[in-house]
Amino acid sequence: MELRWDRFNWQDIKKLKERGYDSVIIPVGTIEAHGVVPLGTDNFIPEAIAQKIAADTKSLIAPTINYGITKSLLSYPGSLTVSSATFQTYITEILFSLAAGGMNKLVVLNGHGGQMDELKAAAYDVFAKTRVKIAVIHWWILCGHLVEKHYGTSGGHAAVDETAAVIACVPDTVHKDKYKPDMLYQVKPGTNVYPNPSTILIYKENTGALDFDTEKAKVYFDDVCETVKQFILDTFKRWQL
């Protein structure tokens, strides 16, 4: 079933709301260097999750917010950014607009770690002023336990978890031939480095190595989508209590 907001005519949206489609998933990401997967990784993954779970959560899918806050990887070719203030204001106004348009449950599905604070602040601002219910989901954190379950290791930026998700979603954008194990860079606690010395970042020693098994990636990503879906369904149910 087609549930992408921008594919509908305005009369269609009116009819869908009358049929009880009062929730919307907003995929959010950025344009940033990601090892051997594309610059749009942080957009493609939440978009794909939204497509898989929208019908079961009776949600429309808002157009993806593609530009976010890129910092430590900004100097790598192709990476783009907006300022923190601009991003937060933009997100806030989009959420206000959705609320004003009669959407009662908003799910911000985030794919990028560099803008979590801004999303939290925007969501609370809109909730406080409208009382529209809002959930912000950082999919790779919510589903962090699944990396260990399926791959026996921890994930990271452009590491095994994100790469597997891209393999499952847009496999033609993955460049296995460009991968070398020494591309994994462990971010050390207590350090800030600009730019980061690599575009594949791990946070624990000897973790995150890429795995290009397509079938394993599909099983992992299905589990990710199911986990996100169940969180949303449970949240929606509890909001009604």
C-alpha positions in Angstrom: 0.0 0.0 0.0 1.3 3.4 -1.0 1.7 5.6 2.2 4.2 8.2 1.1 2.8 11.6 1.8 4.1 13.3 -1.3 2.6 10.7 -3.6 -0.9 11.7 -2.6 -3.2 14.4 -3.8 -4.5 16.7 -1.1 -8.0 15.1 -1.3 -6.3 11.7 -0.7 -4.7 13.0 2.5 -8.1 14.2 3.7 -9.7 10.8 3.1 -6.8 9.0 4.8 -7.2 11.1 7.9 -11.0 10.4 7.9 -10.0 6.7 7.8 -7.9 7.0 11.0 -4.5 7.7 9.5 -3.5 10.4 12.1 0.1 9.3 12.6 3.1 10.0 10.5 6.7 8.8 10.3 9.3 11.4 9.5 12.6 9.9 8.3 15.5 12.2 9.1 19.2 11.9 8.2 22.1 13.8 6.7 24.6 13.6 3.8 27.9 12.3 5.1 30.8 10.0 4.2 30.1 6.4 5.2 33.0 4.1 4.5 32.0 1.9 1.5 28.3 2.8 1.5 26.7 6.0 0.1 26.6 9.5 1.3 22.9 9.2 1.8 23.1 6.2 4.1 21.5 8.0 7.0 18.6 8.9 4.8 18.1 5.6 3.0 17.9 3.4 6.2 15.1 5.3 8.0 13.3 5.6 4.7 13.4 1.9 4.2 12.4 1.1 7.8 9.4 3.5 7.3 8.3 1.8 4.1 8.4 -1.6 5.8 6.4 -0.6 8.9 4.1 2.2 7.9 1.1 -0.1 7.0 1.3 -2.1 10.2 1.4 1.1 12.3 -1.2 2.8 10.2 1.1 5.7 9.5 1.8 8.0 6.6 5.4 8.6 5.6 6.5 12.2 5.4 9.1 13.3 2.9 12.6 12.6 4.2 14.6 15.4 5.8 17.8 14.8 3.9 20.1 17.6 5.2 21.4 17.3 8.8 24.3 18.2 11.0 27.6 16.8 9.8 30.7 17.6 11.9 33.7 15.3 12.2 33.4 13.9 8.7 32.5 17.2 7.0 35.9 17.5 5.2 35.4 14.2 3.3 34.3 14.8 -0.3 30.5 15.0 -0.7 29.6 15.5 3.0 27.2 18.4 3.6 25.8 20.1 6.7 23.5 22.8 8.0 24.0 24.5 11.3 22.6 23.2 14.6 20.3 26.2 15.0 19.0 26.0 11.4 18.4 22.3 11.7 16.5 22.5 15.0 14.3 25.4 13.8 13.5 23.6 10.5 12.6 20.3 12.3 10.5 22.2 14.8 8.5 24.0 12.1 7.9 20.8 10.2 6.6 19.2 13.3 4.4 22.2 14.1 3.0 22.0 10.5 2.2 18.4 10.8 0.5 19.0 14.1 -1.5 21.9 12.7 -2.5 19.7 9.8 -4.3 17.2 12.1 -1.6 14.6 12.7 -1.9 13.5 16.3 1.0 11.1 16.6 4.4 12.0 15.1 7.4 9.6 14.9 10.7 11.1 14.1 12.8 8.2 12.7 16.4 9.4 12.9 19.4 7.9 11.0 22.2 10.2 12.2 23.9 10.5 15.6 25.1 14.1 15.2 21.7 15.6 15.7 20.1 13.8 18.6 20.0 16.7 20.9 18.4 19.0 18.4 15.7 16.4 17.6 15.0 15.9 21.3 14.6 19.7 21.9 12.4 20.2 18.8 10.1 17.3 19.8 9.7 18.5 23.3 9.0 22.1 22.1 6.3 21.0 19.8 4.8 18.6 22.4 4.8 21.3 25.1 3.0 23.8 22.9 0.5 21.5 21.1 0.3 18.4 23.2 0.6 16.4 20.0 2.3 13.0 20.9 5.8 12.7 19.5 8.4 9.8 19.6 12.0 10.2 18.5 13.7 7.0 17.5 17.4 6.6 16.8 17.2 3.3 15.1 20.8 2.0 15.6 20.6 2.6 19.3 17.2 1.0 19.8 18.4 -1.9 17.8 21.9 -2.1 19.1 21.4 -5.5 20.7 20.6 -7.0 17.3 24.1 -6.4 16.0 25.5 -8.8 18.6 22.6 -11.2 18.0 23.2 -11.4 14.2 26.9 -10.6 13.9 28.5 -11.3 17.2 30.0 -7.9 17.5 29.1 -4.2 18.1 28.3 -1.7 15.5 29.5 1.8 14.7 29.4 4.5 12.1 29.4 2.8 8.6 30.4 -0.3 10.4 28.8 -3.8 10.2 25.3 -2.6 11.3 24.9 0.4 8.9 26.6 -1.5 6.1 24.3 -4.5 6.5 21.2 -2.2 6.5 22.4 -0.6 3.3 23.0 -4.1 1.7 19.4 -4.9 2.6 17.9 -1.7 1.3 20.0 -0.4 -1.6 22.6 -3.1 -2.4 23.7 -1.6 -5.7 25.2 1.4 -3.7 27.7 -0.8 -1.7 31.3 -0.9 -2.8 32.8 -4.0 -1.3 35.9 -3.6 -3.5 36.8 -0.4 -1.7 36.8 -2.0 1.8 40.0 -2.6 3.8 40.0 -3.8 7.4 42.4 -1.0 8.4 39.6 1.5 7.5 38.0 0.8 10.9 39.1 3.5 13.3 38.4 3.2 17.0 37.2 6.4 18.6 39.0 6.8 21.9 37.1 8.0 24.9 38.0 11.5 26.0 39.0 12.6 22.5 37.5 14.9 19.8 39.2 14.8 16.4 38.4 17.0 13.4 38.3 15.5 10.9 38.0 11.9 12.1 40.9 9.9 10.6 38.5 7.5 8.9 34.9 7.2 7.7 34.3 3.9 9.4 34.1 4.5 13.2 33.9 1.9 16.0 33.7 2.5 19.7 35.1 -0.8 21.1 38.3 -2.5 20.2 38.1 -5.3 17.6 34.5 -4.8 16.7 32.4 -3.6 13.8 34.2 -5.4 10.9 32.1 -5.4 7.8 30.2 -8.5 6.6 28.9 -8.5 3.1 26.7 -11.6 3.3 23.4 -10.5 1.6 21.1 -13.0 3.2 22.4 -12.3 6.7 21.9 -8.6 6.1 18.3 -9.1 5.0 17.5 -11.2 8.2 19.2 -8.5 10.4 17.3 -5.7 8.7 14.0 -7.5 9.0 14.7 -7.8 12.7 15.5 -4.1 12.9 12.3 -3.2 11.2 10.3 -5.5 13.5 11.9 -4.0 16.6 11.1 -0.5 15.5 7.6 -1.4 14.6 6.9 -3.1 17.9 8.2 -0.1 19.8 5.9 2.2 17.9 2.9 0.0 18.3 3.5 -0.4 22.0 4.0 3.4 22.4 0.8 4.1 20.4 -1.1 1.6 22.6 0.2 3.1 25.8 -0.6 6.6 24.6 -4.3 5.6 24.5 -4.4 4.4 28.2 
